[in-house]
Amino acid sequence: MSIDIISKIKEAGLLGKSGSNFPVWIKWDSVKKADALKKYVIANAAEGEPEVFKDGFILNNYPKEVVLGIKAALNCIEKSSGYIYLRKDYYNKFKYTLNKLIKGADIKLFKKTGGYLSGEETVLLNIIEGRLSEPRIKPPYPTESGLFGYPSLINNVETFYRVSKVLKGEYKDNRFYSISGDVNNRGVFEFKTDLNISQILKESNNFPDFDFFVQAGGGISGEILLPSELGRPLKGTGGIIIYNRKRTNPASLIVKKLKFLMNENCDKCVPCREGIYRIFEMVKNNDIDKDKLNEIVFALEETSLCGLGKCSVVSIKGFFNKLL
Ligand code: SF4
């Protein structure tokens, strides 16, 4: 059964749905093969990216399938115990249903503390262990040394849902998209992964008839794209926010996003702690020094310790190059 499910996941070509697009079978295989007395399987339902809400949709509509996927991982990986790590509102909303579904299985629900950063996989490990809410330096990766130092498989809610589809022989190369902003038809939609952004907006009945731009991939870390750039597939966590250009002031919008990053970062490393603040100052004082900006962006991208700092540059570059 265990080898079987890993080969089936491999054959299906399932990629992780947390935004990393990492082949799922490789993670499963590494944890399965790791030589350890104990192992963990963790379903990440932290979903902290603003305007991304598809994992909540999945937990609401397909909790059985999610738990089936987690149980498959527990069966496949010997000596493992499971956690479902839920952000507070999801914990409150879904705990009764999930508790029923996990009854008798070695799976615990864990209510997340903290904000945006707490969904990062090494922060999540620290939080479950009762440590400070800050990222760990990788390597070692969680598959080698994760929860309490044991090999740990961490997959997103949608990934476990897709595993259940592989198990049932119903797998399709689809994903869920959260669409929001200046739209008529806000919601979660399921389409094939090879649809481009323009097609996703059209198929979901959300393609604007006004001048607009989008943030695609996530409300903070996603790319800023103009209408002429929508012929590409959607990366990241599967979120698309539409902004009406007439009603949106890009300077105020980036200030809002920079404030969010300043509030949510952990202050552990200088490029992120100082760099984001310096960019915020430049925009707020309307005093943008392009050379200084490029240096800060370079430092953020190359030397930040975790994804929050590194990925922040994706939208920062978009704002400066396309909107400001
Ligand atoms: S990049 Fe930001 S969030 Fe990540 S470790 Fe550094 S300060 Fe903390």
Boltz pocket constraint, residues with backbone or C-beta under 6 A from the ligand:
constraints:
  - pocket:
      binder: B
      contacts: [[A, 117], [A, 135], [A, 264], [A, 265], [A, 266], [A, 267], [A, 268], [A, 269], [A, 270], [A, 272], [A, 273], [A, 304], [A, 305], [A, 306], [A, 307], [A, 308], [A, 309], [A, 310]]
      max_distance: 6.0
